[in-house]
């Protein structure tokens, strides 16, 4: 329930002027998060607003950014084998210099060396699907934990390694 509330706020608030976001989030929590203790509601709102204000990922919430972007297509793994990709990117933003994609997570943030490989592989596949749509622009991938909050960019080399591991996975 808390994860859905955070996702909804991260989806809707960027469309509002920054000065109106806190009040809108508080109203949303009063209706949809009424079962949570008031302190918990306030913490969730504070964390979501901190994510929206994080300068590193500002393009994810700026003009032209989009939430819940369906992605489907075919990408090529490093060994040349095609792979079908279908999923939903929590947030995408495009700047003159790069494309940013993010997957939102609730719960306790992981340290960089303990991020589950499935999280990294998912972002690697999304990056592979999105990259051909933006030739010449690097695609930067982020995990955003709403608790904390913590924003973590997954380095390109780690995403590349995750794709390589998919290549090395034996066929069942």
Secondary structure as UniProt FT lines:
FT   HELIX           2..12
FT   HELIX           13..15
FT   HELIX           18..32
FT   TURN            34..35
FT   HELIX           38..53
FT   HELIX           55..60
FT   TURN            63..64
FT   STRAND          66..76
FT   TURN            78..79
FT   STRAND          82..94
FT   STRAND          98..105
FT   HELIX           112..114
FT   HELIX           117..131
FT   TURN            132..133
FT   TURN            135..136
FT   STRAND          138..145
FT   TURN            146..149
FT   STRAND          150..154
FT   HELIX           156..168
//
